[in-house]
Structure formats: structure tokens, C-alpha cells
Amino acid sequence: MPEMKTPVAETLVIGAGELGLAVITGLLEQNAECTRSISVLLRPSSASTRTDIARQLKQKGLQIVYADLSTETVEDLSALFAKFNTIICCTGFVGGPGTQRKITSAVLKAGVGRYVPWQFGVDYDVVGRGSGQPVFDEQSDVRVLLRGQSATQWIIISTGIFTSFLFEPAFGLVDLQGAKIRALGSWDNRLTVTTSEDIGRLTASILAHKPPIQNEVVYVAGDTFSYAQLAEKMEHYLGRPVIRELWDMDRLRAEVAAHPDDGIRKYRLAFARDTGVAWDKKQTFNALQGIEVTDVMTWLKRQQRHVA
């Protein structure tokens, strides 16, 4: 068991992508005076976009630290993490397989006071291993690591999939232009989705909650629906009938077998289930706390306004 360091009032957000920036915004909305106590870990890069992000974060008063999660060792990351009391991991598997195990091991070795791991997705306790998506197995490993110790407090935030991902053409579930909806496994199977902006706000609220939330899985949701209900929503949004296409389990398994290195096909198979990927919105943290969130129809209308 690592020795606990003297706590410091500092938070490290790992990553500044869609989720990382949303979490940073949520933290600043929760407490506008906390800018000097927030640091952001970025990957060293000469890319102009990365440089621009770092510049923007610095202008807000945030501190920047650099590390390459794919090459740094557990010991290296542990030394970096040791000065932070709270760490929020907002980067997924860009560092390759084992990234989340490595980050979690480094957090625990450093004796960080509180950790929010990259578990912003499905209920990995219910999904378990062998879902068809190897990264889900790694997420189960992270939970085993966290529950096997008591020095670091942790909060897992289950969000379902990002609302934006539901409409990604590569995912293939919603084709707005073609007015087509595809269901994974069954039309009765359900999905929970949450926008990245809401995840950021809710993460900040969960961290600020009194009494403190410790060693718990917290569920949030922007919307929960069956594929059949999703088709109805899209018909209402488009104002015309949609084509319904069922991708059954035989098809999904065959596609993964034919394309074993295709992560999107593995995601489709992993989400083709009736448990673990959706939960009742009424029982979520946001509902119980009376926090307003964005459902699918509202998100679509906002995107339409942005395009217009």
C-alpha cells in the first residue's frame, strides 16, 4: 500500500479533448476562483491545434503539465501524480491497450487522495468480461484495482455513450440524411446517452457534493430509450417515416469475426445487449439532484441551430 502524502488542494485533469474541456468548464463553473489549482495534462506535441489548446488553457489561468501516456512508465507517472490530491482521467485508449491500467496503477502508487477514472461509459460491472470489446475488459480490471485498496478514494461516473457518438456516421446507428435507424440486437434493447457538456457539469457537481461521495458508482443520464423509441424520436424530428433495420447478433458477430481489428464493429457487438448499457433516468444523480440535462431531441435541435 502506498504511503499517503500530505494532501494538497490541486486537481489534475488528464486530457483536453471533448470530455476534458467539458470537465474543465464544469469545474470552473462550480468555482470560478479555482483556476490556479487546476492543472491539465497534455501529450507533448508540436501540432498547432495542441499548442493552441495549451495557450487557451494558460490564458484561463490553468497550469499545463506534459506527459506521453503511451511511453511513460508507472513510476514516471506516479512521480508526476504525487503532488495532486484529485485526478480526473478524461482520456481514453489513445495510448493503446493497457493505458487505463497503467494510469490507475500510477494513481494508486502515488497515493492520490481522490480519483475519477476514465469510466464514462457503460456499467462494466454488469457488462463484465467477454463483451466483444477488449477495452471493456480493461475497464473491469481498473475496477478491480480500485476496489482492492483503501488509500485512494474513487468515484466512477457511468454516463452511457456520448450523445454525439450516437450520431457518428461510422457508428452507423442513425442516418439522418437517409432517414434510417438501425437497432443492435433487438428493437427493445435500450441505450443511455449523455452529452459531454452535461458530463462535465455533472462531474463537477459530483465532486463538490456534500457529504462527499466516496468509493461509489454514480449514474447519470441525459436520455434513455429503446431503439424503437429512438426511431420514433427521429420520425418526429425529421417529420417523415424512417427506415428501420435490425442488426441481429448473428450479423454483428460475423462482422467482428470478418474484421477482428475493427473497433467500431466491436463496439456495435458490445452494445447489442439488454443490460449494462442503459439505466432508468429517474434514478440518476442528475434527476435526484434536480439538475437539468440535455435529451436527444434537444441536442439535435441545438445542432440544427448551429448549422443554420
C-alpha angles and dihedrals in degrees: 000000000000120000114254113243125215104281118248127196095243132121126201120202110198109214135009103220125116094305098036093054090046091052091048090051090049092051092049091048088052092051119004091189095062098080095108091053095054122086127183125211114219132178113250107256141152091212112127093227092055091047090050092051091050091050092050092049092049090050088058089055097255123140121238126215124180131218137145106230092197095059106026116097125232088255093052093049092044091057090051094046095047096087094055127086097194126032124187115191110212099164122089129198101321088120091060133248114339095028095119093045089051094049092046093048090051092049091052093044089052092052093234111187099226133011134191105191128204094272096124095137140054131355099273092186089064098036091050124174128325095040092140093256111092094200088063088061089054090052088056088052090054091055091051090053093049095046092046094068139046106200096083120052114218140194122198114200114202110201107160114230123329110267091231091056091058088066098042108126090220091058087056102206099113124036105180096177092050093039091231131141123192124199124210113226098332140005087237094058112107137217132202116210133183131182118243090238091056091046089055094050093043093048089055091048093049091051091049095046118127121247091035117255109233134180094352139127107234119199124212131172139184092190140349123198145145121251088252090055090047089056090052091049091052092049089053091047095046096038093227140073119284129217111248119211125178119211101200126201095262091057094045093049092047091052092051091048091051093045106030094167096052108108095190092057089050090052091052091053092046092053095047094095141099097228138050099022099073139037138180109280091212091067097049128112092249093051094046091048093044093241113158116232137181120262124203097264093050091047091052093050090051091052089050091053091049091052091047 
